[in-house]
Amino acid sequence: MTHMSSHRDNVKDVHSTFFGAKISRLRSRQKKILPYLYEYLSCLQIQTQVLIFEIRILPSVIFVIVECNNQFVCSLIMLCLQYSRASTVLSAGGIRQQFSLPENIHLSLASADFMRNINEHLGVLNEDPVDLQFNHSGYLFLASEGVAHIMEENYKTQRCVDAGAKVRLLSASQLKHKFPWINTDGVVLASYGLENEGWLDPWMLLNAFRRKALSMGVIQCHGEVTDFKYSIQVLRNADGEEVTLKSVKSVKVQMPNSLEYQPVECAIVVNAAGAFSGKLTEMLEVGVGYGINEIPLPVEPRKRFVFVVHCPDGPGLDSPFLIDYSGVYFRREGLGGNYICGASPEESKEPDVGDLEVDHQFFEENVWPSLASRVPAFEKLKVCSSWAGFYDYNTFDQNGIIGLHPNIRNMYLATGFSGHGLQHSPAVGRAVAELILNGKYQTLDLSAFSFRRIMKQEPVMERNIV
Ligand SMILES: Cc1cc2nc3c(=O)[nH]c(=O)nc-3n(C[C@H](O)[C@H](O)[C@H](O)COP(=O)(O)OP(=O)(O)OC[C@H]3O[C@@H](n4cnc5c(N)ncnc54)[C@H](O)[C@@H]3O)c2cc1C
């Protein structure tokens, strides 16, 4: 506690000298450009000391900053376009500890702990308790002969990390004994999560963060970031190479139902725009130029389909979140004989990302055959509905990119999670908040996920990408 309060004082000092003049200009600017926000701030008597633009729909970063910082109240603006485009609400809601990288396992374990105690973190006085609609059920990864050794290696990593992920390996006959409805042909080994795995309602998690952040004085505004105003500084590195450093000064926001652009000054930007975060950094002309300046943020939308099927004779209540070695997955959806399923397409056959239309042929050709071969009862399924969402796909190594952007002095990144971002959001939010408040990680060292690995061309490969 002593450490925390002395740290708070430091933060306060730094920010009051560094941002002091800026903040008063910013407040009068706010008054002109976003009058309703100013009124809101005034009536709540919130002191606007730092304005952070938060584009991420899961406001876990905001939540932690406000929580750690209650003496030093931040006014934060959270922007989002529309929930219908956010990956969070279109995800399968799965959480698992079965990753190959220790960092990802730690992120899952920390997030699971957060979710287990969700009401301690996100409960709001006089409001209903948060119910994530959590279904506890292990992920069941199946391995063929060619990849069984990788599963064994992953298992060792999962068991070895400090907190110890609770996973069990099953032979084909043990698998058949536990889940008699599975056809084990081709399966040599299976890995089953015993704890901290299952699925939840992503909307509930998102809304819980949102509600808590709002209750702590955060301002939410809906609008689209269409451009940035920034300053440029050109320096030389040790090799004599020119390095361009940019600092965001203000963000242009287009408000809904308006053709007007509102420039909003900010001190810190958190780029958590999911599948669109690469596009957002392009607005800062990052990824053009030469040397380290030409490296783009390698995050782009990749369309993924989710199909809801009805199958009264399917696996039933004791159904895990099954990931077949073909890449096809399914899990139970509710208690009425429904399941959701899908698969990632081959790299060369990625669907068009211009819309969120569902390709039903993809189900017929790429999902159903593997599904029915693994669970014969699924031969008689009926497709009830479907949707599509965008993975925030990191084309470099399919892992999160977290931390300060090396060329943009005040932009933090939290993006590129490529299909596992929902479950890691509480721990990633805390990590980014630590970086903003302390300049370093305090609870989990996520430096392996910094942008620097992209500059060094050293991918951090996660083997369990679904
Ligand atoms: C089909 C599918 C299944 C998935 N299943 C799982 C799963 O089981 N488990 C798991 O952990 N993860 C899963 N994921 C991945 C997970 O959904 C994402 O990694 C995570 O939701 C990313 O959260 P985010 O807040 O970073 O991005 P998002 O939720 O996409 O939020 C980004 C927000 O930024 C807004 N935005 C973008 N550009 C701008 C702009 N210029 N101005 C203003 N706002 C902007 C967007 O509108 C959006 O609201 C799945 C994803 C999909 C598509």
The ligand as a Tripos MOL2 file, in Angstrom:
@<TRIPOS>MOLECULE
LIG
   53    58     1     0     0
SMALL
NO_CHARGES

@<TRIPOS>ATOM
      1 C1        -15.9150  -15.4640  -34.5260 C.3       1 LIG1
      2 C2        -14.9480  -15.0950  -33.4350 C.ar      1 LIG1
      3 C3        -14.7700  -15.9560  -32.3690 C.ar      1 LIG1
      4 C4        -13.8950  -15.6040  -31.3320 C.ar      1 LIG1
      5 N1        -13.7920  -16.4370  -30.2680 N.ar      1 LIG1
      6 C5        -13.0140  -16.0770  -29.2340 C.ar      1 LIG1
      7 C6        -12.9610  -16.8940  -28.0770 C.ar      1 LIG1
      8 O1        -13.6220  -17.9300  -27.9860 O.2       1 LIG1
      9 N2        -12.1710  -16.4900  -27.0550 N.ar      1 LIG1
     10 C7        -11.4270  -15.3450  -27.1280 C.ar      1 LIG1
     11 O2        -10.7060  -15.0440  -26.1780 O.2       1 LIG1
     12 N3        -11.4540  -14.5530  -28.2120 N.ar      1 LIG1
     13 C8        -12.2330  -14.8820  -29.2620 C.ar      1 LIG1
     14 N4        -12.2820  -14.1010  -30.3700 N.ar      1 LIG1
     15 C9        -11.3680  -12.9450  -30.4600 C.3       1 LIG1
     16 C10       -11.8770  -11.7930  -29.6580 C.3       1 LIG1
     17 O3        -13.2150  -11.5320  -29.9890 O.3       1 LIG1
     18 C11       -11.0450  -10.5450  -29.9380 C.3       1 LIG1
     19 O4         -9.6640  -10.8270  -29.8540 O.3       1 LIG1
     20 C12       -11.3680   -9.4700  -28.9090 C.3       1 LIG1
     21 O5        -12.7630   -9.3230  -28.8170 O.3       1 LIG1
     22 C13       -10.7450   -8.1610  -29.3040 C.3       1 LIG1
     23 O6        -11.2600   -7.1710  -28.4240 O.3       1 LIG1
     24 P1        -10.9650   -5.6520  -28.6950 P.3       1 LIG1
     25 O7        -11.6610   -4.8950  -27.6430 O.co2     1 LIG1
     26 O8         -9.5040   -5.4740  -28.8790 O.co2     1 LIG1
     27 O9        -11.6230   -5.3930  -30.1600 O.3       1 LIG1
     28 P2        -13.1370   -5.1360  -30.5380 P.3       1 LIG1
     29 O10       -14.0670   -5.8540  -29.6220 O.co2     1 LIG1
     30 O11       -13.2490   -5.4090  -32.0060 O.co2     1 LIG1
     31 O12       -13.3080   -3.6040  -30.2530 O.3       1 LIG1
     32 C14       -12.6730   -2.6360  -31.0610 C.3       1 LIG1
     33 C15       -13.6220   -1.4370  -31.1500 C.3       1 LIG1
     34 O13       -12.9130   -0.3650  -31.7890 O.3       1 LIG1
     35 C16       -13.8320    0.2730  -32.6580 C.3       1 LIG1
     36 N5        -13.0990    0.9960  -33.6860 N.ar      1 LIG1
     37 C17       -12.3430    0.5120  -34.6860 C.ar      1 LIG1
     38 N6        -11.8680    1.5190  -35.4400 N.ar      1 LIG1
     39 C18       -12.3310    2.6710  -34.8740 C.ar      1 LIG1
     40 C19       -12.2080    4.0500  -35.2040 C.ar      1 LIG1
     41 N7        -11.5020    4.4710  -36.2510 N.pl3     1 LIG1
     42 N8        -12.8530    4.9570  -34.4200 N.ar      1 LIG1
     43 C20       -13.5710    4.5750  -33.3470 C.ar      1 LIG1
     44 N9        -13.7220    3.2640  -32.9900 N.ar      1 LIG1
     45 C21       -13.1140    2.3360  -33.7580 C.ar      1 LIG1
     46 C22       -14.6710   -0.8740  -33.2420 C.3       1 LIG1
     47 O14       -15.8840   -0.4120  -33.7790 O.3       1 LIG1
     48 C23       -14.8760   -1.7130  -31.9990 C.3       1 LIG1
     49 O15       -16.0220   -1.2880  -31.3200 O.3       1 LIG1
     50 C24       -13.1490  -14.3960  -31.4050 C.ar      1 LIG1
     51 C25       -13.3330  -13.5370  -32.4880 C.ar      1 LIG1
     52 C26       -14.2300  -13.8670  -33.4940 C.ar      1 LIG1
     53 C27       -14.4260  -12.9190  -34.6360 C.3       1 LIG1
@<TRIPOS>BOND
     1     1     2 1
     2     2     3 ar
     3     2    52 ar
     4     3     4 ar
     5     4     5 ar
     6     4    50 ar
     7     5     6 ar
     8     6     7 ar
     9     6    13 1
    10     7     8 2
    11     7     9 ar
    12     9    10 ar
    13    10    11 2
    14    10    12 ar
    15    12    13 ar
    16    13    14 ar
    17    14    15 1
    18    14    50 ar
    19    15    16 1
    20    16    17 1
    21    16    18 1
    22    18    19 1
    23    18    20 1
    24    20    21 1
    25    20    22 1
    26    22    23 1
    27    23    24 1
    28    24    25 2
    29    24    26 1
    30    24    27 1
    31    27    28 1
    32    28    29 2
    33    28    30 1
    34    28    31 1
    35    31    32 1
    36    32    33 1
    37    33    34 1
    38    33    48 1
    39    34    35 1
    40    35    36 1
    41    35    46 1
    42    36    37 ar
    43    36    45 ar
    44    37    38 ar
    45    38    39 ar
    46    39    40 ar
    47    39    45 ar
    48    40    41 1
    49    40    42 ar
    50    42    43 ar
    51    43    44 ar
    52    44    45 ar
    53    46    47 1
    54    46    48 1
    55    48    49 1
    56    50    51 ar
    57    51    52 ar
    58    52    53 1
@<TRIPOS>SUBSTRUCTURE
     1 LIG1         1 GROUP 0 **** ****
